[in-house]
Amino acid sequence: MLDKTKLDILADEIEEAGRYAYAMQKSVHRSFKKDGSVLTEADTAISHRIIEKIHALFPEAAVISEEEDTENAENAEWIFILDPIDGTDVYSQGMPAFAVSLGVLNKEREPIAAYIAAPRFGIGEESLFIRLDPDGRPTINGRELTLDGDKDSVSEIMMGSKGAHEMDFSSFKGKVRVLGSTILHILSPVLFPSVEGVIVQKCFAWDIASSHAVIKSLGMDLEDEYGNLFTYRDEFIFSKRMLSSILYGGTEKTRKTLRETLPPL
């Protein structure tokens, strides 16, 4: 098992990185990577800081970050997957729905831990911090995170802003909401009583690992358009390849409903 004292230190580091991102948001400069995605100096500063901390605490672990390349052994006992700022586009424009996200996979490529700081996205509070240790229960701002509402009856979902161009909405009668952060989209069914499901489009490992761990711990999961539960393949993790398929998230019944009513075009 990962050492609890070291996990406490790492959790504090993620929460502090969220506060740093919050303080930097008014002054960050918006730039673009070769693929057209947004980058800020806060992304790179947080990435470097967290990677150094993980290497110091868990030198035996592999580390994957959106913004930096690291040398990793694919047979490592633990794989830490970092998104220094998920929702960089909205972050760079001063909007609130962004998160510092760290997910952990075990050697079997199962998501088993998460540390997520969203300093401007509180649920009736100023900020949000979710923590899930291996073999533990998820907490939100220090309190146990539990499900609220009927999660099998689909009336409201979260999805990415490009969903309107990629999905067939002709059979879906519910509400669709968009935040700008894939991590927060996936968490929405466990955060909001009225949200039952999520649709994820064209993601990378760092977009889903942490929140996937959280929803799995509460009996939900992600599956593809054919009903196959999502698994983490090495090329997706270590080669940083984008997943081209759409993922549906929620309870088993909700995922089936979403596949039937919101198929890809």
C-alpha positions in Angstrom: 0.0 0.0 0.0 1.0 3.6 -0.5 2.2 5.2 2.8 -0.7 7.2 4.4 1.6 9.9 5.8 3.1 10.5 2.3 -0.4 10.6 0.8 -1.3 13.3 3.4 1.7 15.4 2.2 0.7 14.8 -1.5 -2.9 15.7 -0.9 -1.8 19.0 0.8 0.4 19.7 -2.2 -2.5 19.2 -4.7 -4.7 21.5 -2.6 -2.0 24.1 -2.4 -1.5 23.9 -6.2 -5.2 24.7 -6.5 -4.8 27.8 -4.4 -1.8 28.8 -6.5 -3.8 28.4 -9.7 -6.6 30.5 -8.1 -4.1 33.3 -7.2 -2.5 33.2 -10.6 -5.7 33.2 -12.7 -6.0 37.0 -13.0 -2.5 37.4 -14.5 -2.0 34.3 -16.6 -1.1 34.6 -20.3 -3.1 32.5 -22.8 -0.9 30.7 -25.3 -1.4 27.7 -27.6 0.4 24.4 -28.1 1.0 22.9 -31.6 -2.3 20.9 -31.4 -4.2 24.1 -30.7 -4.9 23.4 -27.0 -4.5 26.2 -24.5 -1.4 26.5 -22.2 -0.6 28.9 -19.4 2.4 29.4 -17.2 0.3 28.1 -14.3 0.0 24.7 -16.0 3.8 24.3 -16.4 4.6 25.6 -12.9 2.1 23.2 -11.2 3.2 20.3 -13.3 6.9 20.7 -12.4 6.1 21.2 -8.7 3.8 18.2 -8.4 6.1 15.9 -10.4 9.0 16.8 -8.1 6.9 16.1 -5.1 5.7 12.7 -6.4 9.3 11.6 -7.3 10.5 12.6 -3.8 7.7 10.8 -2.0 7.2 7.8 -4.3 10.4 7.3 -6.4 9.3 3.8 -7.4 6.1 5.1 -9.1 5.6 6.1 -12.7 4.4 9.7 -13.4 2.4 10.8 -16.4 1.7 14.6 -16.9 -0.1 16.4 -19.7 2.6 19.1 -19.7 5.9 17.2 -19.2 7.5 14.0 -20.5 9.0 11.7 -17.8 10.9 8.5 -18.0 8.7 5.7 -16.7 8.8 1.9 -16.2 5.6 0.3 -17.4 5.9 -2.3 -14.7 5.8 0.2 -11.9 3.5 -0.7 -9.0 1.8 2.7 -9.1 1.1 5.2 -12.0 0.4 8.8 -11.0 -1.5 10.7 -13.7 -1.5 14.5 -13.4 -3.5 17.2 -15.1 -2.0 20.4 -13.7 -5.1 22.4 -14.8 -8.0 20.5 -16.3 -10.1 23.1 -18.1 -7.2 25.3 -19.1 -9.3 27.0 -21.8 -11.9 28.3 -19.2 -9.2 28.9 -16.7 -7.3 31.2 -19.1 -10.5 33.2 -19.7 -11.1 33.7 -16.0 -14.0 31.2 -15.7 -14.5 29.1 -12.5 -14.8 25.5 -13.6 -11.2 24.3 -13.6 -9.3 21.7 -11.4 -5.9 20.4 -10.4 -6.2 16.7 -10.8 -4.1 13.7 -9.8 -5.3 10.2 -10.3 -3.5 6.9 -9.3 -3.6 3.6 -11.1 -2.3 0.4 -9.6 -0.2 -2.2 -11.5 -3.3 -3.8 -12.9 -4.2 -0.4 -14.5 -7.2 0.1 -12.2 -8.0 3.7 -11.0 -7.8 3.5 -7.2 -7.0 7.0 -5.8 -7.7 10.6 -6.6 -6.8 14.1 -5.4 -8.8 16.9 -7.0 -8.7 20.6 -6.1 -11.2 23.0 -7.7 -10.6 26.3 -5.8 -13.4 28.2 -7.5 -16.0 25.4 -7.8 -17.4 24.8 -4.3 -20.8 23.1 -3.8 -22.3 25.9 -1.8 -18.8 26.7 -0.6 -15.8 28.7 -1.9 -13.8 25.7 -3.1 -13.9 21.9 -3.6 -11.3 19.3 -2.7 -11.9 15.6 -3.2 -9.7 13.0 -1.8 -9.8 9.2 -2.4 -7.0 7.1 -1.0 -6.5 3.5 -2.1 -9.0 1.2 -0.4 -10.7 4.2 1.1 -13.9 6.2 0.8 -14.0 9.5 -1.1 -14.3 12.7 0.8 -15.3 16.2 -0.2 -13.8 19.1 1.8 -13.1 16.6 4.6 -16.6 15.0 4.7 -17.6 11.7 3.3 -18.9 11.9 -0.3 -22.2 10.0 -0.8 -24.7 9.8 -3.7 -27.8 11.9 -3.6 -30.8 11.5 -5.9 -32.0 8.8 -8.3 -29.0 8.1 -10.5 -30.9 5.5 -12.7 -33.4 8.0 -14.1 -31.7 10.2 -16.7 -33.0 13.7 -16.8 -29.8 15.8 -16.7 -26.3 15.1 -18.0 -22.9 16.8 -18.3 -20.8 16.7 -21.5 -18.2 18.6 -23.4 -18.9 21.7 -25.4 -18.3 19.9 -28.7 -21.1 17.4 -28.0 -23.6 19.3 -30.2 -21.4 18.5 -33.2 -20.7 14.9 -32.4 -23.9 13.4 -30.9 -27.4 12.6 -32.2 -29.8 14.4 -29.8 -33.0 13.4 -31.6 -34.0 10.9 -29.0 -32.7 12.6 -25.9 -35.3 14.7 -23.9 -33.3 15.7 -20.9 -31.1 18.7 -20.0 -27.4 19.1 -21.0 -25.0 21.1 -19.0 -21.4 22.1 -19.8 -18.7 23.3 -17.4 -15.4 23.2 -19.4 -13.5 20.6 -17.3 -13.7 16.9 -18.1 -12.7 16.0 -14.6 -15.6 18.0 -13.1 -18.0 16.7 -15.8 -17.3 13.1 -14.7 -17.7 14.0 -11.1 -21.0 15.8 -11.6 -23.2 12.7 -11.1 -21.7 12.3 -7.6 -21.7 16.0 -6.8 -25.2 17.2 -7.9 -28.4 15.4 -7.0 -30.1 16.3 -10.4 -27.2 15.1 -12.6 -27.3 11.4 -13.4 -24.8 10.9 -16.2 -21.9 12.2 -18.2 -20.6 11.8 -21.8 -16.8 12.1 -22.4 -15.5 12.9 -25.9 -11.9 12.3 -27.2 -10.0 12.3 -23.9 -6.5 11.7 -22.7 -5.6 9.7 -19.6 -5.2 12.8 -17.4 -8.7 13.9 -18.3 -10.4 11.0 -16.6 -8.1 9.0 -14.3 -8.9 10.8 -11.0 -12.6 11.3 -11.4 -13.0 7.8 -12.8 -11.5 6.5 -9.5 -14.1 8.5 -7.6 -17.2 7.4 -9.4 -16.0 3.8 -9.4 -15.7 3.9 -5.6 -19.4 4.9 -5.5 -20.7 2.2 -7.8 -20.6 4.0 -11.2 -18.3 3.5 -14.1 -17.3 4.5 -17.7 -18.1 2.4 -20.8 -17.8 2.9 -24.6 -20.5 3.2 -27.2 -20.7 -0.7 -27.4 -21.2 -1.2 -23.7 -17.7 -2.3 -22.9 -16.3 -1.0 -19.6 -13.4 1.3 -20.1 -9.9 -0.1 -19.4 -6.5 1.7 -19.4 -4.2 0.4 -22.1 -0.5 1.2 -22.1 -0.6 3.2 -25.3 -3.3 5.4 -23.8 -1.3 6.0 -20.6 2.4 5.9 -21.6 2.2 7.0 -25.3 -0.3 9.8 -24.3 -2.7 8.8 -27.1 -6.1 10.4 -27.4 -9.0 8.1 -26.9 -11.1 8.4 -30.1 -14.2 6.7 -28.8 -17.0 8.3 -26.7 -17.4 7.2 -23.1 -20.7 7.1 -21.2 -20.6 7.5 -17.4 -23.0 6.7 -14.6 -24.8 3.7 -13.2 -25.2 0.6 -15.4 -28.8 1.6 -16.2 -27.9 5.2 -16.9 -25.0 4.2 -19.2 -27.4 2.0 -21.2 -29.9 4.8 -21.5 -27.3 7.2 -22.7 -26.0 4.8 -25.3 -29.5 4.3 -26.6 -30.6 7.9 -26.6 -27.3 9.8 -27.4 -25.4 7.8 -30.0 -22.4 9.4 -31.8 -23.1 10.8 -35.3 
